[in-house]
């Protein structure tokens, strides 16, 4: 009963401000399924999430240095070869930092996410999506599953 593992990585970045540091999370969605179709009914497929890395950058670190640090993290093994999805909180101060990502090859595909605290959702031009804080995990799951 060999089980095939599929791993999809995502990096979430919450850009800090004057009183809260920038937070970085590298998470993986790992899906398992039987390699042999005969075992499909005996060993059901499953998925789980693993947090591989959590980091808070130093409070007061300039935004260009933060972007440089994130770029270096993405170029480091094993992230460089796994091409993770990159999601950036596009709310507030995250917007100018998000714009700086366009200059970095590994961060160029980063997607902005607007996180709202209320029931109303606003449309924004550039972000990939938006969600309420309560729905963050459901939306993260959808993004990893669909790959968008």
C-alpha positions in Angstrom: 0.0 0.0 0.0 2.3 2.7 -1.2 1.0 6.2 -0.6 1.8 9.1 -3.0 2.4 12.5 -1.3 1.8 15.7 -3.0 3.0 18.9 -1.4 2.0 22.5 -2.3 3.7 25.3 -0.5 2.5 28.8 0.2 4.2 31.8 1.9 1.9 34.2 3.7 3.3 37.7 4.5 1.6 40.2 6.9 3.5 43.4 6.5 3.9 45.2 9.9 3.6 48.8 10.8 5.1 51.0 13.5 3.9 48.8 16.4 3.6 45.3 15.0 6.3 43.4 13.2 6.1 41.8 9.8 5.1 38.1 10.0 6.1 35.4 7.6 4.5 32.0 7.4 5.6 29.1 5.2 2.9 26.4 5.1 2.4 23.2 3.1 -0.7 21.4 2.1 0.1 17.7 1.9 -2.3 15.4 0.1 -2.0 11.6 0.3 -3.6 9.1 -2.0 -2.9 5.4 -2.7 -0.5 4.9 -5.6 -2.2 1.7 -6.6 -5.9 2.1 -7.5 -6.7 -1.2 -6.0 -6.2 0.3 -2.5 -8.4 3.3 -3.3 -11.2 2.0 -1.1 -9.0 0.6 1.6 -6.8 3.6 2.2 -8.7 6.8 1.7 -6.9 9.9 0.6 -6.4 12.7 3.0 -4.9 16.1 3.3 -3.2 18.0 6.1 -1.5 21.4 6.6 1.9 21.8 8.1 3.5 25.1 9.2 7.1 24.8 8.1 8.4 28.2 9.1 7.2 31.1 11.2 9.2 34.3 11.5 8.7 37.8 12.8 11.0 40.4 11.4 12.6 43.0 13.7 10.3 45.8 14.6 11.3 48.9 12.7 13.1 47.1 9.9 12.9 49.3 6.7 10.6 48.0 4.0 13.3 47.6 1.4 15.3 45.4 3.8 12.1 43.3 4.4 11.7 42.8 0.7 15.3 41.8 0.4 15.0 39.3 3.2 11.9 37.8 1.7 13.6 37.5 -1.7 16.6 35.8 -0.1 14.2 33.4 1.7 12.5 32.5 -1.6 15.9 31.8 -3.3 17.1 29.5 -0.5 16.6 25.8 -0.8 14.2 24.1 -0.9 11.8 27.0 -1.6 13.6 28.0 -4.8 12.9 24.7 -6.6 9.4 24.3 -5.1 8.0 27.6 -6.5 5.6 28.4 -3.6 2.6 30.6 -3.9 3.2 33.9 -2.3 0.3 35.8 -0.6 0.8 39.3 0.8 -1.6 41.2 3.0 -2.5 44.0 0.6 -4.3 46.0 3.3 -2.8 49.3 4.5 1.0 49.5 4.5 1.1 46.2 2.6 0.3 48.0 -0.7 3.6 49.9 -1.2 5.6 46.8 -0.1 3.6 44.7 -2.5 4.6 47.1 -5.3 8.3 46.6 -4.4 7.9 42.8 -5.0 7.6 43.5 -8.8 11.3 44.2 -8.8 12.3 40.8 -7.5 12.0 37.7 -9.8 10.9 35.2 -7.1 8.4 37.6 -5.6 7.1 38.9 -9.0 4.2 36.5 -8.9 3.1 37.4 -5.4 -0.6 37.9 -5.0 -2.2 40.6 -2.8 -5.0 39.6 -0.5 -7.3 42.1 1.2 -8.2 41.0 4.7 -11.3 42.6 6.0 -12.6 42.6 9.6 -16.3 43.1 8.8 -19.0 41.5 6.8 -18.6 43.8 3.8 -16.1 43.1 1.1 -14.5 45.8 -1.0 -13.2 45.4 -4.5 -9.7 46.5 -5.1 -7.8 46.7 -8.4 -4.7 44.6 -7.9 -5.1 42.0 -5.2 -5.8 38.4 -6.1 -8.6 38.0 -3.6 -10.2 39.3 -0.4 -11.5 37.6 2.6 -12.7 38.2 6.1 -10.4 37.3 9.0 -12.9 34.6 10.1 -12.8 33.0 6.6 -9.0 33.1 6.2 -8.3 29.4 6.7 -11.1 28.4 4.3 -9.8 30.8 1.7 -6.2 29.6 2.2 -7.4 26.1 1.7 -9.3 27.1 -1.5 -6.2 28.9 -2.8 -3.9 26.0 -2.2 -6.4 23.5 -3.8 -7.1 25.6 -6.9 -3.6 27.0 -7.1 -4.8 30.5 -7.5 
